[in-house]
């Protein structure tokens, strides 16, 4: 998982499926989500996906928060040396899929790059609709995800509860329990993505 510094990393991996994860400061939610997602996708297709992240109000060069570093280390994800990057329209335009942390960020992303509307989702929204999208069987992971992004907008529906149920909580300046809730939301969402990409085989029962 790399920084999204003016889209530089896209050019380094032109054949990968490009996923952009967007937060606000790019020091909490987005690097944790991007690092976790990159690891999971690398398990299935080591060179097929490139996940980068950026923030709508990032101070470029800022390090990841200490709380997030600890959460990432617990998962075996190393974010030491990661530095925040400010989001630019070019990076949005070049992404195959944009996953944002909450609905307010989605509005900012779509304002910056209107053509990205159909391929921009909150992380929780995307994981929520995945089970309803048919999984292509006869193509590789990259082709499957290209098909997924083309189909996913048809399955957009409001969450069953409050609209905020599609938002990952922003834990900045909040108690430790907010970080734990953020971590659980991200982990659950990416588990759903992993299950869609590599479903657990159904064991045959023997009577």
C-alpha positions, 0 to 999 in steps of 0.5 A: 500500500502506497501514498497517493502523491499526485497519482505517482503510484498509478504510473508505476503499476499501469496494469493493476486494478487501482483502488483509492481509499479516501479519508480526511487527514489521511492519518487514521481511517484511510491508511488502516483501511488501505493497508488491510485491503491491500494485504487481503487482495495480495493474498488472492492476486499478488500483482493484480491490485494497487491500493493507495490512499489520500485525504481531502484535508491532509497535511502532506507528510503527516505520520499515521496516528499512534493509535492506528499504528498500534492497531495496524501492528496488531494485524501485522500491517506496518504503517511506519514510514507512511506519510499523509497525502493530499487528494487531487482530482487526477488521482480520483480520475485514474482510480478504478474504484474509490472507497471513502470513509463516510458520506461527507467525503464522498460528496467532496470526491464527487465534487472534485471529479464528477465522473467518478460518481458511479465508482465511488462508495463508502467502504461500508456501503460497498461491503454491504451491497457486495453479497447482492452482486453476481460474482464472475466465475470465468475471469481472473481477479482483475477482470472480476473486479472490473465487472463488479465496479460496472455492476455495483451502482445498480445495487445501491440502496439505503442502509436498513437503519440510519444513513450514518450506518454507511460511515466509518466513525472518525476517531480523531480527538475521541476516546480509545473506544472510538478507535476500537469501533473504527477498527471493528467497522473496517475489519468487518467491511474488508472481511466481507470483501474478502469473502466475496473475492474468495468465498469459503467453500461449502462443505458437503454433509455426509448423512 
